Amino acid sequence: MVTATVREWHDEEGWGVLDSPETPGGCWGHFSAIEMDGFGTLSPGQKVDLTWEAPGFLQDGYDYRAVSIVPQPS
């Protein structure tokens, strides 16, 4: 697990991009990976704990895909 920053998030489409030194170029994230009660959404600039994988193929243009996204307390 690493700390990442939300670069962009698209509520209407349910996905976004998270940045960390361990995921150069960005990590694709889906709302289903967000670990929170209710509707999972994130905001640009928000810090999260990220567990990721490199699936060996591009996920919507990204080398990395989020497995678990845990929003950090603000």
Rosetta blueprint (number, residue, H / E / L):
1 M L
2 V E
3 T E
4 A E
5 T E
6 V E
7 R E
8 E E
9 W E
10 H E
11 D L
12 E L
13 E L
14 G L
15 W E
16 G E
17 V E
18 L E
19 D E
20 S L
21 P L
22 E L
23 T L
24 P L
25 G L
26 G L
27 C E
28 W E
29 G E
30 H E
31 F H
32 S H
33 A H
34 I E
35 E L
36 M L
37 D L
38 G L
39 F L
40 G L
41 T L
42 L L
43 S L
44 P L
45 G L
46 Q L
47 K E
48 V E
49 D E
50 L E
51 T E
52 W E
53 E E
54 A L
55 P L
56 G L
57 F L
58 L L
59 Q E
60 D L
61 G L
62 Y E
63 D L
64 Y E
65 R E
66 A E
67 V E
68 S E
69 I E
70 V E
71 P E
72 Q L
73 P L
74 S L
